[in-house]
Amino acid sequence: MLIRYQHTYNEALFIEIIERGGLATVVLRVETGEPMPVRQSVELALAVIYQLLQHLLGDRWRPVSVSFEHERPDDDSTHRRIFDAPLTFGGDYSGIVMYANDLDQPNRLSDPLLRGYVRQAFDEFAAPEAPTLEQRVRELVELLLPTGRCSVEQVAQSLGVDRRTVHRHLAKSGQTFSGVVDATRAELARRLVASRRHTFTEISEMLSFSAPSSFSRWFSRQFGMSLVSGAGAPANSCPEM
């Protein structure tokens, strides 16, 4: 419900759940639209989500791990006390990892007598914003890029439509599939290079380029700057973006 209605209470907060291998990861991003510190906002939002899950699942519930994109503070005792779980700093995402079957647990605070009222209140407050096909295409592109299987055919198959339908819907908004891939790659490249945790070779593989040289040429065209380091050098030797 938080994810379905998140557009009504915070336009800068984005939450998604990724399930894989028996684990569910609640990934959180804060996008303000302009460069500004978001560390405190991310930590606060993750703490609220953690406490909400514990409230619903019971005081004995603990996540598998908690990850932060930013670096470890000099004193992380508050983080360890609040989350009471293995912590990772400087990770690829900010989020909470739990067992997927935790999501199947019944809401122990549910009141059947209030359920109809709550549903009516939600419907009157704001209808859920269903993701458009364009949004779903972008999400799939981001998921498929690291696998090397990011093609319009694969995206269409995941959506249960044919490739012509994907092209047609994107064309209505003046977009093309290759344009969506490039835009998604650009956003991921910006995050990965700025994080300074991966080599350029690793980033090129994560973005599904055939070779680091191809990534370097694309990066120069996209951002108007060259990757000044060698392809195998750490990304933290490149200039600030």
Rosetta blueprint (number, residue, H / E / L):
1 M L
2 L L
3 I L
4 R L
5 Y L
6 Q H
7 H H
8 T H
9 Y H
10 N L
11 E L
12 A L
13 L E
14 F E
15 I E
16 E E
17 I E
18 I E
19 E E
20 R E
21 G L
22 G L
23 L E
24 A E
25 T E
26 V E
27 V E
28 L E
29 R E
30 V E
31 E L
32 T L
33 G L
34 E L
35 P L
36 M L
37 P L
38 V L
39 R H
40 Q H
41 S H
42 V H
43 E H
44 L H
45 A H
46 L H
47 A H
48 V H
49 I H
50 Y H
51 Q H
52 L H
53 L H
54 Q H
55 H H
56 L H
57 L H
58 G L
59 D L
60 R L
61 W L
62 R L
63 P L
64 V L
65 S E
66 V E
67 S E
68 F E
69 E L
70 H L
71 E L
72 R L
73 P L
74 D L
75 D L
76 D L
77 S H
78 T H
79 H H
80 R H
81 R H
82 I H
83 F H
84 D L
85 A L
86 P L
87 L E
88 T E
89 F E
90 G L
91 G L
92 D L
93 Y L
94 S E
95 G E
96 I E
97 V E
98 M E
99 Y E
100 A H
101 N H
102 D H
103 L H
104 D H
105 Q L
106 P L
107 N L
108 R L
109 L L
110 S L
111 D L
112 P H
113 L H
114 L H
115 R H
116 G H
117 Y H
118 V H
119 R H
120 Q H
121 A H
122 F H
123 D H
124 E H
125 F H
126 A L
127 A L
128 P L
129 E L
130 A L
131 P L
132 T L
133 L H
134 E H
135 Q H
136 R H
137 V H
138 R H
139 E H
140 L H
141 V H
142 E H
143 L H
144 L H
145 L H
146 P H
147 T H
148 G L
149 R L
150 C L
151 S L
152 V H
153 E H
154 Q H
155 V H
156 A H
157 Q H
158 S H
159 L H
160 G L
161 V L
162 D L
163 R H
164 R H
165 T H
166 V H
167 H H
168 R H
169 H H
170 L H
171 A H
172 K H
173 S L
174 G L
175 Q L
176 T L
177 F H
178 S H
179 G H
180 V H
181 V H
182 D H
183 A H
184 T H
185 R H
186 A H
187 E H
188 L H
189 A H
190 R H
191 R H
192 L H
193 V H
194 A H
195 S H
196 R L
197 R L
198 H L
199 T E
200 F H
201 T H
202 E H
203 I H
204 S H
205 E H
206 M H
207 L L
208 S L
209 F L
210 S L
211 A L
212 P H
213 S H
214 S H
215 F H
216 S H
217 R H
218 W H
219 F H
220 S H
221 R H
222 Q H
223 F H
224 G L
225 M L
226 S L
227 L L
228 V L
229 S L
230 G L
231 A L
232 G L
233 A L
234 P E
235 A H
236 N H
237 S H
238 C L
239 P L
240 E L
241 M L
